[in-house]
Amino acid sequence: MDYQMVKTLDSEARNQILMAELDDEKVKVLVKYGLHCNADLYWERPKGKYPQKVFFSHKFAKKSSVIRIIFYIYQLCFAKVKYFESNWDDFVPYSHSWREGFSECPLYDMEFIKHKYTDIMFDLRDLQKITDIKEFRAICAYLDGLKKTG
């Protein structure tokens, strides 16, 4: 693809062309979070009168998993990305609405992650707040231990 030419296109045309390069699940993530690709080929969220929030490059979106993209949006560290990608079979994506409560959902729509063996629910925003790697490793060890005994 001629990315230099794509950079010169208007925003709508650029988004259409670049989204066509991505699988459906990734496109659904971009749509859910209202991301648009700028002229430098970075996906960002327009904020009206506020500064743009730039998330990641189109190259990153093409090569990364949906989990990695969502975790990047939530600004989760590499250790968390690596752990959940490696152990994804132990988890189920969930969303929450005030009418229905928690419900299992497609990966692109996840806001929570449920551990299958313990029913512990992790809010992605709470995972973002864990900044001590020792604390996160302790959580991982706890979950892995319960998986082995369950």
ZICORTA-V969261 format. One record per backbone hydrogen bond with DSSP energy under -0.5 kcal/mol. NH is the residue of the N-H (numbers start at 1). CO is the residue of the C=O. E is the energy in kcal/mol with one decimal. If there is no record, write none. Layout:
NH;CO;E + NH;CO;E
//
This chain:
3;1;-1.3 + 6;2;-1.8 + 7;3;-2.0 + 8;4;-0.6 + 8;5;-1.1 + 9;5;-0.5 + 9;6;-1.2 + 14;10;-2.6 + 15;11;-2.6 + 16;12;-2.1 + 17;13;-2.4 + 18;14;-2.6 + 19;15;-2.7 + 20;16;-1.5 + 21;18;-1.0 + 22;19;-1.4 + 27;23;-2.0 + 28;24;-2.4 + 29;25;-1.5 + 30;26;-2.2 + 31;27;-2.5 + 32;28;-2.7 + 33;29;-2.2 + 34;31;-1.2 + 35;30;-2.8 + 36;44;-3.0 + 38;42;-2.6 + 41;38;-2.0 + 43;56;-3.3 + 44;36;-3.0 + 45;53;-2.4 + 46;34;-0.5 + 46;44;-0.6 + 47;50;-0.5 + 50;47;-1.8 + 53;45;-1.6 + 54;52;-0.7 + 55;43;-2.9 + 56;43;-1.1 + 58;41;-2.6 + 61;57;-2.0 + 62;58;-2.4 + 63;59;-1.9 + 64;60;-1.8 + 69;65;-2.1 + 70;66;-2.7 + 71;67;-2.9 + 72;68;-2.0 + 73;69;-2.1 + 74;70;-2.0 + 75;72;-1.1 + 76;71;-2.9 + 81;77;-2.0 + 82;78;-3.1 + 83;79;-2.3 + 84;80;-2.5 + 85;81;-2.6 + 86;82;-2.3 + 87;83;-1.8 + 88;85;-0.8 + 90;87;-2.5 + 91;88;-2.0 + 92;114;-2.0 + 94;112;-2.6 + 95;103;-2.4 + 97;101;-1.8 + 101;97;-2.7 + 103;95;-2.3 + 105;93;-1.9 + 109;106;-1.4 + 110;107;-1.6 + 111;94;-2.8 + 112;94;-2.3 + 113;122;-2.5 + 114;92;-2.9 + 115;113;-0.5 + 115;120;-2.8 + 116;90;-2.9 + 116;114;-0.6 + 118;115;-0.6 + 119;115;-2.4 + 122;113;-3.3 + 122;120;-0.5 + 123;121;-0.5 + 124;111;-2.3 + 126;123;-0.6 + 127;123;-2.2 + 128;124;-1.5 + 129;125;-0.7 + 129;126;-0.7 + 130;126;-0.6 + 130;127;-0.9 + 131;129;-0.9 + 133;131;-0.7 + 136;132;-2.0 + 137;133;-2.6 + 138;134;-2.0 + 139;135;-1.9 + 140;136;-2.3 + 141;137;-2.6 + 142;138;-2.3 + 143;139;-2.6 + 144;140;-2.8 + 145;141;-2.4 + 146;142;-2.2 + 147;143;-1.9 + 148;144;-1.8 + 149;145;-1.6 + 150;146;-1.6
//
